[in-house]
Amino acid sequence: MGRPPRKKTGLPRSLSSLSLSSLSAASGAQGASALDFETEAESLASGLPALLLDAERVANAVALGVHGRRRPGMGESFWQFRRYRDGDTPASIDWRRSARSHKLYVRDNEWEAAATVWLWLNRHPTMAFRSPLATGTKAARAIVLLLALGSLLVRGGERIGAFGSGAPPRAGRQAVPRIAEASTEGGLTAADAPRLPPDIETTRFSTLVVFSDFLDPIEQTVARLSSLAARGLKGHLVQVLDPAEETFPYQGRHEFTEIAGGGRLIVGRAEGLASAYRARLEDHRAGMRQLARRLGWTFTLHHTDHSPSQALLALYSLMMGETALPMPRNPARPAKGSGDGQQAAG
């Protein structure tokens, strides 16, 4: 009696030690253009206000494009009255308010300076993985989220840029197409693409949002992100995983291969590896959460079989400083460890 035929799929490249890199499989996203993903992202962002009806603060920020910092400055929105002091000009005195108390008061306006948000996408070939449980690759979902977030940010008056591209951050509607071009140059994934954002100087006190599967050795990730945080960057980490990478649903005889590196492993009973694999993945993610907490950053988990709108809502809420907004729930999926937009730090 011959051996049962083996099925081909993907597996972390060092199964013996259960180290984590991305699963590998055929990609369905290589043929898509930057415009395709930009259009899908714009559609997602345009529909977002309907999902934010119960989240007034975020909905107002999206609809009105106001993102005040509550700091005195040259803006037009009134914030507060304060006592006149040396250095103030007579023209700044509000005489009507001053007449009511016989003291001089100055009218402060709210500072509405634009923030700078850098966006970075892991374009390594491992992001091209797609299992039958998902409708698209990790890279395709990540770029949609990146561009949709960019669209929301520029509507709020922020400046956005592709981190490491060399191009300055921009505001306005043309910023999103430029981000799309920079983030997909040479294809959605590239053989020589780095797995981590570059360790470069940038504007202090700006924000970096990283979209990746974060399955590389934790030591490398800790070193790179710690260096960026030391440069004054605030950060948000978005882990995009295929559901098969989370659950390891394989059974029977399988041939596991790597999309990067050419590694191959034949396993007689794949289901026997599932428990150890899932435990290793959770340990790895716990390390990522701990890193995010230590840096004062946030960590959000998203699976490619879930709604991208939910992940975008969670991420945008974190960036606006709101962590307790009501989230749409999918009763068919367990809430713990498998939902969209799970906050692990921040």
C-alpha positions as a Python dict, from the first residue, in 0.01 Angstrom:
ca = {
    (1, 'M'): (0, 0, 0),
    (2, 'G'): (158, 330, -106),
    (3, 'R'): (195, 644, 97),
    (4, 'P'): (-92, 893, 89),
    (5, 'P'): (-26, 1187, -142),
    (6, 'R'): (125, 1485, 31),
    (7, 'K'): (-30, 1828, 14),
    (8, 'K'): (186, 2133, -43),
    (9, 'T'): (150, 2432, 183),
    (10, 'G'): (362, 2661, 395),
    (11, 'L'): (529, 2639, 734),
    (12, 'P'): (772, 2843, 943),
    (13, 'R'): (1117, 2792, 804),
    (14, 'S'): (1269, 2619, 1107),
    (15, 'L'): (1011, 2372, 1227),
    (16, 'S'): (1258, 2185, 1447),
    (17, 'S'): (1291, 2490, 1673),
    (18, 'L'): (948, 2630, 1584),
    (19, 'S'): (1095, 2969, 1501),
    (20, 'L'): (848, 3193, 1324),
    (21, 'S'): (867, 3341, 980),
    (22, 'S'): (577, 3377, 748),
    (23, 'L'): (402, 3080, 589),
    (24, 'S'): (447, 3051, 214),
    (25, 'A'): (204, 2987, -66),
    (26, 'A'): (108, 3119, -405),
    (27, 'S'): (20, 3486, -403),
    (28, 'G'): (-294, 3621, -561),
    (29, 'A'): (-190, 3985, -529),
    (30, 'Q'): (112, 4024, -753),
    (31, 'G'): (-92, 4134, -1054),
    (32, 'A'): (-281, 4410, -875),
    (33, 'S'): (-176, 4768, -935),
    (34, 'A'): (-122, 5050, -689),
    (35, 'L'): (-439, 5213, -824),
    (36, 'D'): (-644, 4900, -752),
    (37, 'F'): (-541, 4902, -388),
    (38, 'E'): (-581, 5278, -360),
    (39, 'T'): (-937, 5254, -495),
    (40, 'E'): (-1023, 4975, -252),
    (41, 'A'): (-870, 5171, 35),
    (42, 'E'): (-1061, 5488, -58),
    (43, 'S'): (-1384, 5286, -65),
    (44, 'L'): (-1309, 5146, 278),
    (45, 'A'): (-1228, 5486, 423),
    (46, 'S'): (-1536, 5650, 268),
    (47, 'G'): (-1760, 5395, 438),
    (48, 'L'): (-1592, 5431, 775),
    (49, 'P'): (-1809, 5714, 918),
    (50, 'A'): (-2111, 5479, 907),
    (51, 'L'): (-1922, 5244, 1138),
    (52, 'L'): (-1844, 5528, 1378),
    (53, 'L'): (-2198, 5648, 1458),
    (54, 'D'): (-2156, 5542, 1821),
    (55, 'A'): (-1805, 5686, 1844),
    (56, 'E'): (-1878, 6060, 1837),
    (57, 'R'): (-1529, 6184, 1900),
    (58, 'V'): (-1375, 5983, 1617),
    (59, 'A'): (-1667, 6045, 1382),
    (60, 'N'): (-1635, 6421, 1433),
    (61, 'A'): (-1264, 6405, 1364),
    (62, 'V'): (-1332, 6219, 1037),
    (63, 'A'): (-1632, 6422, 919),
    (64, 'L'): (-1516, 6769, 1018),
    (65, 'G'): (-1144, 6728, 967),
    (66, 'V'): (-1069, 6892, 1301),
    (67, 'H'): (-789, 6760, 1516),
    (68, 'G'): (-715, 7033, 1770),
    (69, 'R'): (-426, 6987, 2012),
    (70, 'R'): (-562, 7220, 2282),
    (71, 'R'): (-247, 7429, 2276),
    (72, 'P'): (-235, 7808, 2227),
    (73, 'G'): (-122, 7918, 1885),
    (74, 'M'): (-214, 8090, 1559),
    (75, 'G'): (-529, 7893, 1482),
    (76, 'E'): (-879, 8037, 1447),
    (77, 'S'): (-1070, 7821, 1698),
    (78, 'F'): (-1128, 7987, 2035),
    (79, 'W'): (-994, 7790, 2330),
    (80, 'Q'): (-980, 7999, 2649),
    (81, 'F'): (-936, 8339, 2814),
    (82, 'R'): (-627, 8403, 3023),
    (83, 'R'): (-488, 8699, 3218),
    (84, 'Y'): (-285, 8957, 3027),
    (85, 'R'): (91, 8926, 3088),
    (86, 'D'): (411, 9098, 2981),
    (87, 'G'): (483, 9032, 2616),
    (88, 'D'): (119, 9027, 2504),
    (89, 'T'): (17, 9294, 2256),
    (90, 'P'): (-270, 9535, 2327),
    (91, 'A'): (-441, 9400, 2015),
    (92, 'S'): (-473, 9058, 2182),
    (93, 'I'): (-680, 9195, 2472),
    (94, 'D'): (-1047, 9102, 2472),
    (95, 'W'): (-1197, 9428, 2600),
    (96, 'R'): (-1550, 9294, 2644),
    (97, 'R'): (-1433, 9010, 2870),
    (98, 'S'): (-1194, 9242, 3053),
    (99, 'A'): (-1469, 9496, 3125),
    (100, 'R'): (-1671, 9238, 3319),
    (101, 'S'): (-1399, 9189, 3581),
    (102, 'H'): (-1194, 9509, 3557),
    (103, 'K'): (-889, 9297, 3472),
    (104, 'L'): (-720, 9251, 3138),
    (105, 'Y'): (-787, 8919, 2960),
    (106, 'V'): (-637, 8779, 2642),
    (107, 'R'): (-826, 8551, 2404),
    (108, 'D'): (-624, 8235, 2326),
    (109, 'N'): (-685, 8044, 2007),
    (110, 'E'): (-637, 7671, 1974),
    (111, 'W'): (-330, 7544, 1792),
    (112, 'E'): (-430, 7316, 1508),
    (113, 'A'): (-89, 7236, 1363),
    (114, 'A'): (-80, 6925, 1148),
    (115, 'A'): (86, 6614, 1282),
    (116, 'T'): (326, 6405, 1073),
    (117, 'V'): (240, 6036, 1040),
    (118, 'W'): (482, 5802, 865),
    (119, 'L'): (343, 5479, 715),
    (120, 'W'): (553, 5169, 647),
    (121, 'L'): (457, 4838, 487),
    (122, 'N'): (650, 4511, 507),
    (123, 'R'): (681, 4411, 141),
    (124, 'H'): (894, 4101, 190),
    (125, 'P'): (775, 3798, -16),
    (126, 'T'): (650, 3629, 302),
    (127, 'M'): (367, 3885, 302),
    (128, 'A'): (239, 3724, -21),
    (129, 'F'): (97, 3428, 170),
    (130, 'R'): (-272, 3344, 128),
    (131, 'S'): (-442, 3029, 253),
    (132, 'P'): (-781, 2902, 129),
    (133, 'L'): (-930, 3052, 447),
    (134, 'A'): (-868, 3409, 326),
    (135, 'T'): (-976, 3607, 22),
    (136, 'G'): (-644, 3783, -33),
    (137, 'T'): (-281, 3796, 70),
    (138, 'K'): (-144, 3963, 378),
    (139, 'A'): (26, 4222, 159),
    (140, 'A'): (-299, 4308, -21),
    (141, 'R'): (-486, 4358, 306),
    (142, 'A'): (-201, 4555, 463),
    (143, 'I'): (-180, 4804, 176),
    (144, 'V'): (-557, 4857, 184),
    (145, 'L'): (-539, 4935, 556),
    (146, 'L'): (-236, 5161, 506),
    (147, 'L'): (-399, 5367, 232),
    (148, 'A'): (-736, 5384, 407),
    (149, 'L'): (-565, 5514, 718),
    (150, 'G'): (-376, 5766, 507),
    (151, 'S'): (-703, 5885, 355),
    (152, 'L'): (-855, 5941, 699),
    (153, 'L'): (-547, 6122, 824),
    (154, 'V'): (-529, 6370, 537),
    (155, 'R'): (-900, 6442, 578),
    (156, 'G'): (-814, 6542, 934),
    (157, 'G'): (-543, 6778, 811),
    (158, 'E'): (-245, 6558, 895),
    (159, 'R'): (65, 6513, 684),
    (160, 'I'): (154, 6160, 577),
    (161, 'G'): (461, 6005, 420),
    (162, 'A'): (605, 5669, 319),
    (163, 'F'): (870, 5599, 582),
    (164, 'G'): (1212, 5544, 429),
    (165, 'S'): (1112, 5659, 80),
    (166, 'G'): (1312, 5980, 98),
    (167, 'A'): (1007, 6186, 3),
    (168, 'P'): (882, 6451, 248),
    (169, 'P'): (544, 6409, 415),
    (170, 'R'): (253, 6573, 239),
    (171, 'A'): (-97, 6692, 319),
    (172, 'G'): (-402, 6693, 94),
    (173, 'R'): (-569, 6438, -128),
    (174, 'Q'): (-265, 6389, -352),
    (175, 'A'): (-72, 6251, -55),
    (176, 'V'): (-255, 5917, -73),
    (177, 'P'): (-170, 5837, -438),
    (178, 'R'): (192, 5924, -367),
    (179, 'I'): (193, 5687, -70),
    (180, 'A'): (40, 5416, -291),
    (181, 'E'): (313, 5460, -551),
    (182, 'A'): (595, 5458, -297),
    (183, 'S'): (455, 5156, -113),
    (184, 'T'): (405, 4942, -424),
    (185, 'E'): (702, 5044, -639),
    (186, 'G'): (823, 4736, -825),
    (187, 'G'): (523, 4531, -712),
    (188, 'L'): (329, 4476, -394),
    (189, 'T'): (607, 4251, -268),
    (190, 'A'): (975, 4254, -362),
    (191, 'A'): (1244, 3989, -321),
    (192, 'D'): (1492, 4230, -164),
    (193, 'A'): (1242, 4416, 53),
    (194, 'P'): (1339, 4458, 420),
    (195, 'R'): (1125, 4299, 690),
    (196, 'L'): (1164, 4591, 931),
    (197, 'P'): (1143, 4969, 883),
    (198, 'P'): (1478, 5142, 823),
    (199, 'D'): (1670, 5289, 1116),
    (200, 'I'): (1682, 5647, 992),
    (201, 'E'): (1660, 5998, 1132),
    (202, 'T'): (1324, 6168, 1099),
    (203, 'T'): (1123, 6450, 1248),
    (204, 'R'): (1110, 6416, 1624),
    (205, 'F'): (774, 6360, 1788),
    (206, 'S'): (617, 6230, 1467),
    (207, 'T'): (429, 5900, 1451),
    (208, 'L'): (518, 5576, 1271),
    (209, 'V'): (257, 5313, 1179),
    (210, 'V'): (404, 4974, 1080),
    (211, 'F'): (202, 4712, 890),
    (212, 'S'): (369, 4369, 900),
    (213, 'D'): (321, 4008, 1007),
    (214, 'F'): (594, 4055, 1272),
    (215, 'L'): (699, 3690, 1253),
    (216, 'D'): (1072, 3752, 1239),
    (217, 'P'): (1303, 3680, 1535),
    (218, 'I'): (1190, 3898, 1823),
    (219, 'E'): (1546, 4010, 1901),
    (220, 'Q'): (1578, 4183, 1564),
    (221, 'T'): (1242, 4353, 1600),
    (222, 'V'): (1320, 4472, 1954),
    (223, 'A'): (1652, 4623, 1847),
    (224, 'R'): (1512, 4809, 1547),
    (225, 'L'): (1195, 4946, 1704),
    (226, 'S'): (1376, 5045, 2023),
    (227, 'S'): (1620, 5246, 1815),
    (228, 'L'): (1338, 5424, 1634),
    (229, 'A'): (1159, 5501, 1960),
    (230, 'A'): (1483, 5647, 2099),
    (231, 'R'): (1479, 5893, 1809),
    (232, 'G'): (1152, 6035, 1940),
    (233, 'L'): (906, 5842, 1724),
    (234, 'K'): (571, 5737, 1862),
    (235, 'G'): (444, 5417, 1708),
    (236, 'H'): (157, 5185, 1626),
    (237, 'L'): (220, 4824, 1524),
    (238, 'V'): (-39, 4642, 1311),
    (239, 'Q'): (14, 4266, 1283),
    (240, 'V'): (-157, 4126, 973),
    (241, 'L'): (-189, 3745, 972),
    (242, 'D'): (-361, 3487, 758),
    (243, 'P'): (-606, 3277, 965),
    (244, 'A'): (-404, 2964, 882),
    (245, 'E'): (-100, 3122, 1044),
    (246, 'E'): (-303, 3166, 1360),
    (247, 'T'): (-473, 2826, 1383),
    (248, 'F'): (-242, 2590, 1188),
    (249, 'P'): (-535, 2388, 1046),
    (250, 'Y'): (-327, 2135, 850),
    (251, 'Q'): (-384, 1761, 881),
    (252, 'G'): (-227, 1453, 730),
    (253, 'R'): (82, 1430, 514),
    (254, 'H'): (208, 1771, 398),
    (255, 'E'): (505, 1917, 219),
    (256, 'F'): (578, 2256, 373),
    (257, 'T'): (784, 2507, 175),
    (258, 'E'): (919, 2858, 213),
    (259, 'I'): (845, 3139, -23),
    (260, 'A'): (1177, 3297, 76),
    (261, 'G'): (1478, 3072, 125),
    (262, 'G'): (1359, 2758, -53),
    (263, 'G'): (1336, 2548, 263),
    (264, 'R'): (1124, 2232, 245),
    (265, 'L'): (994, 1986, 503),
    (266, 'I'): (773, 1678, 463),
    (267, 'V'): (557, 1591, 764),
    (268, 'G'): (356, 1272, 804),
    (269, 'R'): (100, 1404, 1055),
    (270, 'A'): (80, 1781, 1037),
    (271, 'E'): (-189, 1797, 1308),
    (272, 'G'): (70, 1676, 1559),
    (273, 'L'): (253, 2007, 1524),
    (274, 'A'): (-46, 2234, 1579),
    (275, 'S'): (-34, 2265, 1958),
    (276, 'A'): (337, 2345, 1974),
    (277, 'Y'): (308, 2586, 1683),
    (278, 'R'): (21, 2781, 1837),
    (279, 'A'): (200, 2801, 2173),
    (280, 'R'): (513, 2932, 2002),
    (281, 'L'): (311, 3191, 1811),
    (282, 'E'): (142, 3316, 2127),
    (283, 'D'): (477, 3342, 2308),
    (284, 'H'): (613, 3541, 2016),
    (285, 'R'): (314, 3774, 2016),
    (286, 'A'): (343, 3821, 2391),
    (287, 'G'): (696, 3945, 2326),
    (288, 'M'): (564, 4193, 2071),
    (289, 'R'): (302, 4318, 2314),
    (290, 'Q'): (561, 4359, 2586),
    (291, 'L'): (783, 4554, 2348),
    (292, 'A'): (496, 4784, 2251),
    (293, 'R'): (412, 4852, 2615),
    (294, 'R'): (775, 4928, 2700),
    (295, 'L'): (806, 5175, 2413),
    (296, 'G'): (470, 5338, 2486),
    (297, 'W'): (344, 5222, 2146),
    (298, 'T'): (30, 5024, 2058),
    (299, 'F'): (-17, 4679, 1907),
    (300, 'T'): (-318, 4577, 1696),
    (301, 'L'): (-389, 4230, 1555),
    (302, 'H'): (-582, 4176, 1233),
    (303, 'H'): (-665, 3858, 1042),
    (304, 'T'): (-721, 3864, 668),
    (305, 'D'): (-1052, 3677, 692),
    (306, 'H'): (-1197, 3957, 906),
    (307, 'S'): (-1343, 4291, 805),
    (308, 'P'): (-1076, 4553, 729),
    (309, 'S'): (-1317, 4820, 852),
    (310, 'Q'): (-1299, 4680, 1205),
    (311, 'A'): (-921, 4689, 1206),
    (312, 'L'): (-917, 5043, 1068),
    (313, 'L'): (-1166, 5157, 1330),
    (314, 'A'): (-956, 5009, 1611),
    (315, 'L'): (-632, 5160, 1480),
    (316, 'Y'): (-778, 5503, 1412),
    (317, 'S'): (-935, 5506, 1759),
    (318, 'L'): (-597, 5432, 1917),
    (319, 'M'): (-432, 5707, 1717),
    (320, 'M'): (-699, 5955, 1826),
    (321, 'G'): (-636, 5858, 2187),
    (322, 'E'): (-966, 5674, 2236),
    (323, 'T'): (-937, 5313, 2352),
    (324, 'A'): (-1289, 5235, 2474),
    (325, 'L'): (-1502, 5278, 2162),
    (326, 'P'): (-1768, 5015, 2091),
    (327, 'M'): (-1643, 4762, 1836),
    (328, 'P'): (-1852, 4560, 1589),
    (329, 'R'): (-1843, 4195, 1691),
    (330, 'N'): (-1863, 3881, 1482),
    (331, 'P'): (-2048, 3624, 1697),
    (332, 'A'): (-1916, 3341, 1482),
    (333, 'R'): (-1559, 3413, 1587),
    (334, 'P'): (-1412, 3395, 1938),
    (335, 'A'): (-1322, 3737, 2075),
    (336, 'K'): (-1001, 3633, 2243),
    (337, 'G'): (-691, 3607, 2031),
    (338, 'S'): (-864, 3598, 1694),
    (339, 'G'): (-1047, 3926, 1645),
    (340, 'D'): (-968, 4241, 1461),
    (341, 'G'): (-803, 4536, 1621),
    (342, 'Q'): (-708, 4376, 1951),
    (343, 'Q'): (-523, 4630, 2159),
    (344, 'A'): (-227, 4481, 2340),
    (345, 'A'): (-50, 4795, 2448),
    (346, 'G'): (-104, 5161, 2467),
}
